[in-house]
Amino acid sequence: MLLKKSFYFVRHGETNYNRNYLCAGSQIDAPLNKTGKYQARSLKEKISSLSINKVICSPLKRTIQTANLATFHPLIIEHDLRECDLGDFDGKPISGFIEHIETTPADVAFPNGESRTELTKRVVAAINKFLLAHGDSLLFVSHGMVYWSLLEAVGIPFHHIANAELIQFKPQQNSWATVKL
């Protein structure tokens, strides 16, 4: 269960894998492309207007580049915020991956990868660790599947997060809300 504390989340900027509709899980360490770098720099003004105490990001190049271009904060690298291990789907068209998600239970691992249930457990544990240690006003820079796992953890129906999109997770009385900033 995710601790009931507000926090911010950014998905990394665009990579060539995103542009070409190919899967890029934790085994593919793709850098940002030119568009992705522009997207990340475009976040700087929005993020600088927030009261961010810490920036925590995945160890993959695309998130580190996004965080460095979008913020002035030193980064805390958290291995458990890496993208899902998509196994055999890495480098393949995203259409087959989406079909697999729609027809396969969350606790079944991707072939030669991890399950969405395993992903959610590690992501929630990582986020909770930082929320406990540092309170709120945290920015997490990570990946699309990590975002989906957070939505699942707080009971919000799936919705797409674009590259370099800034979202605030806000606890409500008996639920959660996400706010696009």
Backbone torsions as a table, in degrees:
resi	resn	phi	psi	omega
1	MET	NA	134.1	-179.8
2	LEU	-79.1	134.0	178.0
3	LEU	-60.4	142.6	-176.8
4	LYS	-81.6	71.7	176.2
5	LYS	-134.8	139.7	179.5
6	SER	-68.7	145.9	174.5
7	PHE	-157.4	167.7	180.0
8	TYR	-109.8	150.9	-179.3
9	PHE	-138.8	136.2	173.6
10	VAL	-127.9	132.4	169.9
11	ARG	-84.6	144.4	-179.4
12	HIS	-57.5	160.2	175.9
13	GLY	-69.0	175.1	-175.0
14	GLU	-66.5	141.7	171.4
15	THR	-117.4	170.8	175.9
16	ASN	-65.0	-28.1	175.0
17	TYR	-63.4	-45.5	177.4
18	ASN	-60.5	-47.0	-177.1
19	ARG	-59.1	-36.5	-176.7
20	ASN	-96.9	12.0	177.4
21	TYR	55.4	46.0	178.1
22	LEU	-114.3	147.1	178.1
23	CYS	-71.5	138.5	175.2
24	ALA	-140.0	94.4	178.8
25	GLY	-87.6	-157.4	-174.7
26	SER	-69.3	-17.4	-179.5
27	GLN	-85.7	-9.3	178.8
28	ILE	-109.8	114.9	-176.7
29	ASP	-101.0	64.4	-175.5
30	ALA	-76.6	138.0	174.9
31	PRO	-81.8	168.0	173.2
32	LEU	-67.7	148.1	170.5
33	ASN	-91.9	-175.0	-177.2
34	LYS	-58.5	-43.4	178.5
35	THR	-63.1	-42.9	179.9
36	GLY	-62.0	-39.1	177.2
37	LYS	-65.4	-41.2	177.2
38	TYR	-63.1	-45.0	179.2
39	GLN	-58.3	-44.2	-178.4
40	ALA	-64.9	-45.4	178.3
41	ARG	-62.0	-33.3	-180.0
42	SER	-66.6	-19.2	178.5
43	LEU	-79.4	-18.2	-170.1
44	LYS	-55.3	-45.0	-178.5
45	GLU	-64.6	-44.8	178.1
46	LYS	-60.5	-48.1	-175.9
47	ILE	-67.7	-37.5	-179.6
48	SER	-67.5	-19.6	178.3
49	SER	-82.8	-9.1	179.3
50	LEU	-92.7	158.2	176.8
51	SER	-91.6	76.5	-178.9
52	ILE	-89.5	128.1	177.1
53	ASN	-91.7	-39.9	-175.9
54	LYS	-142.3	148.0	174.0
55	VAL	-118.5	120.7	-177.2
56	ILE	-118.3	130.9	-177.9
57	CYS	-140.3	162.4	174.6
58	SER	-61.1	156.1	179.4
59	PRO	-80.2	-0.3	-176.9
60	LEU	-81.5	147.5	-174.7
61	LYS	-50.5	-44.4	-174.2
62	ARG	-62.7	-33.4	178.8
63	THR	-81.1	-38.4	178.5
64	ILE	-63.7	-43.8	177.8
65	GLN	-62.0	-43.9	179.5
66	THR	-60.2	-49.0	-178.6
67	ALA	-62.3	-41.9	-179.8
68	ASN	-67.0	-34.6	179.8
69	LEU	-80.9	-25.1	-173.3
70	ALA	-98.3	-14.5	-176.0
71	THR	-136.5	166.5	174.8
72	PHE	-102.8	-0.6	-173.9
73	HIS	-82.2	147.8	168.2
74	PRO	-66.4	150.7	-175.1
75	LEU	-98.4	145.1	168.6
76	ILE	-107.5	119.7	-179.7
77	ILE	-89.5	126.7	179.7
78	GLU	-122.7	110.0	-177.2
79	HIS	-55.9	-35.3	-176.7
80	ASP	-76.8	0.9	173.5
81	LEU	-98.6	8.3	177.9
82	ARG	-65.7	163.3	179.2
83	GLU	-64.9	161.6	176.6
84	CYS	-60.2	143.8	172.9
85	ASP	-78.8	104.3	-175.5
86	LEU	-85.2	-0.7	176.4
87	GLY	55.2	-125.1	-175.1
88	ASP	-66.5	-12.7	179.2
89	PHE	-79.8	-18.2	-179.7
90	ASP	-55.2	130.2	178.1
91	GLY	80.9	-4.5	-178.8
92	LYS	-96.0	161.7	178.6
93	PRO	-57.1	141.4	-176.6
94	ILE	-66.3	-23.4	-177.7
95	SER	-59.9	-42.3	178.3
96	GLY	-66.8	-35.6	177.3
97	PHE	-63.9	-46.7	179.9
98	ILE	-61.8	-43.8	178.2
99	GLU	-59.4	-41.4	179.1
100	HIS	-62.6	-45.2	-179.9
101	ILE	-61.0	-40.5	-177.2
102	GLU	-70.4	-19.4	-174.5
103	THR	-118.2	0.6	-174.9
104	THR	-122.4	132.8	178.0
105	PRO	-59.1	151.9	-176.4
106	ALA	-62.5	-26.0	-177.2
107	ASP	-88.2	2.6	176.7
108	VAL	-95.8	125.0	-177.2
109	ALA	-69.3	148.6	169.0
110	PHE	-61.3	146.4	179.5
111	PRO	-53.4	120.5	-177.4
112	ASN	63.0	25.2	179.4
113	GLY	-134.6	-152.3	179.0
114	GLU	-114.3	166.0	178.4
115	SER	-88.9	161.8	176.0
116	ARG	-65.8	-31.1	177.0
117	THR	-65.1	-43.8	177.0
118	GLU	-61.9	-43.2	178.1
119	LEU	-58.2	-49.5	-178.0
120	THR	-60.3	-42.4	179.3
121	LYS	-60.5	-46.4	-177.6
122	ARG	-70.9	-36.2	-180.0
123	VAL	-68.6	-46.2	179.4
124	VAL	-61.8	-42.0	178.3
125	ALA	-61.6	-41.5	-180.0
126	ALA	-66.7	-46.2	179.9
127	ILE	-62.9	-46.2	179.6
128	ASN	-59.6	-39.3	179.0
129	LYS	-57.2	-43.7	-179.6
130	PHE	-76.1	-36.1	176.8
131	LEU	-64.0	-38.3	177.5
132	LEU	-67.9	-42.2	-175.1
133	ALA	-79.3	-30.8	-170.6
134	HIS	-126.8	3.2	178.6
135	GLY	73.6	-144.7	-179.7
136	ASP	-100.2	-164.3	-175.8
137	SER	63.4	37.0	177.4
138	LEU	-104.4	144.5	174.8
139	LEU	-116.5	124.1	176.5
140	PHE	-106.9	128.4	178.7
141	VAL	-112.6	116.2	-172.1
142	SER	-150.6	-138.1	-166.0
143	HIS	-129.9	167.2	-179.2
144	GLY	-60.1	-46.5	179.7
145	MET	-67.7	-31.5	175.8
146	VAL	-64.1	-43.0	176.2
147	TYR	-59.7	-46.7	179.2
148	TRP	-59.0	-39.7	-178.7
149	SER	-66.7	-35.2	176.4
150	LEU	-67.1	-41.1	176.1
151	LEU	-58.8	-44.9	179.0
152	GLU	-61.6	-42.1	-177.4
153	ALA	-63.2	-31.7	-177.0
154	VAL	-103.9	5.1	174.6
155	GLY	77.0	27.5	177.0
156	ILE	-100.5	131.8	178.4
157	PRO	-57.6	146.8	179.8
158	PHE	-55.3	136.6	166.7
159	HIS	-146.7	152.6	-174.3
160	HIS	-68.7	145.4	169.7
161	ILE	-119.9	125.1	-178.9
162	ALA	-76.7	163.7	173.6
163	ASN	-59.9	135.6	178.6
164	ALA	60.3	31.7	176.2
165	GLU	-91.4	136.0	-179.4
166	LEU	-102.1	123.8	-177.3
167	ILE	-126.5	141.9	170.9
168	GLN	-107.4	130.1	171.9
169	PHE	-93.0	123.9	-177.2
170	LYS	-126.2	118.8	176.2
171	PRO	-70.4	140.6	175.4
172	GLN	-110.7	-178.7	-179.1
173	GLN	-50.4	-56.9	-178.0
174	ASN	-125.6	19.6	-176.7
175	SER	-157.9	-166.3	177.3
176	TRP	-132.0	158.2	172.3
177	ALA	-133.4	150.6	170.6
178	THR	-115.8	139.0	-178.8
179	VAL	-124.7	122.6	175.9
180	LYS	-78.0	127.4	-178.6
181	LEU	-103.2	NA	NA
